[in-house]
Each structure stands twice: as C-alpha cells, then as structure tokens.
Amino acid sequence: MENNFSKINQQCLQNLIEINNALPLVETKGESTMLIYKIRLTLSATLEQMRKDNQAEELINIDTTKKEAK
C-alpha cells in the first residue's frame, strides 16, 4: 500500500477533534453501539497519526568537519 501524505488545515483538524470528543455522548442501542465504537477507534487512530505526522521534525546538527589532533 502506498502512503500519500496530504496537508490538513487547522480548522479541519479541530472539527475532527470535536467530533471525536462528541462521539462518547451519542446514545446508542444494539448494533449502533458497536458501529459507533469502531468509528471512535478509527477516528482516534487517525487523529493520533495526523498528530505524529504534523509534528515539527527535530533537526539534528551533525558536525562532519574533521577536528585536527593537537
């Protein structure tokens, strides 16, 4: 499977977070309970992956110059 990365704006991300936070408040019965549970798991995993993908990458500065022995 090929990974394609797309940017998501802050408003879309905030909307997804609000949906994720509201899902536990939805009253469900029967099969709907399992469906909402699966949606919550998928959305939570997606948000976590987006958070990781959008973290600023730490730049590591490696000194490649040779030091002269004294």
BALOBA-1460 file (C-alpha; in Angstrom, 3 decimals):
// residues 70
<rec num="1" residu="m" x="0.000" y="0.000" z="0.000"/>
<rec num="2" residu="e" x="1.350" y="3.397" z="-0.975"/>
<rec num="3" residu="n" x="1.342" y="6.229" z="1.571"/>
<rec num="4" residu="n" x="0.231" y="9.569" z="0.187"/>
<rec num="5" residu="f" x="0.627" y="12.469" z="2.582"/>
<rec num="6" residu="s" x="-1.663" y="15.467" z="2.367"/>
<rec num="7" residu="k" x="-1.794" y="18.595" z="4.453"/>
<rec num="8" residu="i" x="-4.837" y="19.284" z="6.609"/>
<rec num="9" residu="n" x="-5.663" y="22.761" z="7.819"/>
<rec num="10" residu="q" x="-6.084" y="23.601" z="11.486"/>
<rec num="11" residu="q" x="-9.859" y="24.141" z="11.195"/>
<rec num="12" residu="c" x="-10.422" y="20.676" z="9.681"/>
<rec num="13" residu="l" x="-8.270" y="19.121" z="12.369"/>
<rec num="14" residu="q" x="-10.189" y="20.973" z="15.086"/>
<rec num="15" residu="n" x="-13.503" y="19.792" z="13.588"/>
<rec num="16" residu="l" x="-12.317" y="16.178" z="13.677"/>
<rec num="17" residu="i" x="-11.186" y="16.548" z="17.279"/>
<rec num="18" residu="e" x="-14.582" y="17.971" z="18.264"/>
<rec num="19" residu="i" x="-16.361" y="15.084" z="16.519"/>
<rec num="20" residu="n" x="-14.103" y="12.630" z="18.327"/>
<rec num="21" residu="n" x="-14.887" y="14.280" z="21.662"/>
<rec num="22" residu="a" x="-18.641" y="14.295" z="20.974"/>
<rec num="23" residu="l" x="-18.962" y="10.638" z="19.940"/>
<rec num="24" residu="p" x="-18.988" y="9.262" z="23.508"/>
<rec num="25" residu="l" x="-22.032" y="11.454" z="24.208"/>
<rec num="26" residu="v" x="-24.095" y="9.830" z="21.435"/>
<rec num="27" residu="e" x="-26.712" y="7.489" z="22.873"/>
<rec num="28" residu="t" x="-26.716" y="4.183" z="21.033"/>
<rec num="29" residu="k" x="-28.532" y="0.876" z="21.265"/>
<rec num="30" residu="g" x="-27.938" y="-2.538" z="19.735"/>
<rec num="31" residu="e" x="-25.712" y="-2.734" z="16.665"/>
<rec num="32" residu="s" x="-25.274" y="1.050" z="16.658"/>
<rec num="33" residu="t" x="-23.147" y="0.763" z="19.793"/>
<rec num="34" residu="m" x="-20.571" y="-1.386" z="18.007"/>
<rec num="35" residu="l" x="-20.642" y="0.845" z="14.926"/>
<rec num="36" residu="i" x="-20.003" y="3.987" z="16.989"/>
<rec num="37" residu="y" x="-17.242" y="2.145" z="18.869"/>
<rec num="38" residu="k" x="-15.490" y="1.243" z="15.599"/>
<rec num="39" residu="i" x="-15.876" y="4.818" z="14.336"/>
<rec num="40" residu="r" x="-14.350" y="6.155" z="17.551"/>
<rec num="41" residu="l" x="-11.394" y="3.769" z="17.317"/>
<rec num="42" residu="t" x="-10.746" y="4.641" z="13.682"/>
<rec num="43" residu="l" x="-11.081" y="8.377" z="14.256"/>
<rec num="44" residu="s" x="-8.837" y="8.291" z="17.327"/>
<rec num="45" residu="a" x="-6.154" y="6.332" z="15.466"/>
<rec num="46" residu="t" x="-6.401" y="8.720" z="12.509"/>
<rec num="47" residu="l" x="-6.079" y="11.795" z="14.731"/>
<rec num="48" residu="e" x="-3.080" y="10.287" z="16.523"/>
<rec num="49" residu="q" x="-1.351" y="9.517" z="13.220"/>
<rec num="50" residu="m" x="-2.087" y="13.032" z="11.946"/>
<rec num="51" residu="r" x="-0.646" y="14.482" z="15.149"/>
<rec num="52" residu="k" x="2.540" y="12.452" z="14.709"/>
<rec num="53" residu="d" x="2.828" y="13.283" z="11.004"/>
<rec num="54" residu="n" x="2.403" y="17.006" z="11.628"/>
<rec num="55" residu="q" x="4.874" y="17.348" z="14.493"/>
<rec num="56" residu="a" x="7.786" y="19.560" z="13.645"/>
<rec num="57" residu="e" x="10.704" y="17.384" z="12.794"/>
<rec num="58" residu="e" x="13.656" y="17.892" z="15.074"/>
<rec num="59" residu="l" x="16.699" y="18.853" z="13.119"/>
<rec num="60" residu="i" x="19.855" y="17.112" z="14.215"/>
<rec num="61" residu="n" x="23.034" y="19.014" z="13.535"/>
<rec num="62" residu="i" x="25.917" y="16.654" z="12.971"/>
<rec num="63" residu="d" x="29.382" y="18.168" z="12.789"/>
<rec num="64" residu="t" x="31.054" y="16.471" z="9.841"/>
<rec num="65" residu="t" x="34.206" y="18.567" z="9.887"/>
<rec num="66" residu="k" x="37.334" y="16.758" z="10.932"/>
<rec num="67" residu="k" x="38.996" y="18.009" z="14.060"/>
<rec num="68" residu="e" x="42.750" y="18.255" z="13.913"/>
<rec num="69" residu="a" x="44.607" y="16.451" z="16.652"/>
<rec num="70" residu="k" x="46.815" y="18.738" z="18.732"/>
